[in-house]
């Protein structure tokens, strides 16, 4: 299931309110400011800080 362009325009990082981008595999969103990856599960972005993975 593809993420709609409209949704991509309005989603921001819940921690810093900065821009996020879709991963190459389209399995999550990355915030480069916070170094966090928010997962996409069953086609639904999980934008909870406690569910995010820390990036190296």
N, C-alpha and C positions, 0 to 999 in steps of 0.2 A: 504494500500500500504506500503510495507516494504522499509526501507531505505537500499540502497545497502552498502555492506561492503567497497567498493571502496570509496564511499562518506564519510562514517564514518572515514576512515583513513585520509582524507585531511581536514575535517572541524575543525576549531579552533574558539575560542571566538574572535569576532571582536574587543572587547575592550582591552583585555590583550594579545591576541594571544596564550593563554594557551589551554590546553586540555579541551574538553567538553565530556559529556557522555549522552547517550540516557536515558530518564526517563523510569521508570518501565512500565508506560502506553503507552510508545512510542508516546507521544503527544508533545514532545519537547526535547531540549537539555539543560543540566545544566552545568554552569561554576562554579566550587566550589571556585575558586579564587575571582571572582567578585560577587558571590552570585546572579547570574542572570539565568533565564530560558528563552530560546529562543523557541518560539512556532513552531509547524509544522502544516501548514494549507493546506488542500487538497493534502497532500503528499509532500509538498514543505517546507523545512526549511526556516524560516524567520529570517535571521541572521542580523537584524538591531538592534542596541543598543537601539534606541527609542521604539522599539516594545517589548523589553524584559521585563519580570516581575521580580521584586525584590523578593528574597527568604528571609524567616525569619532567 
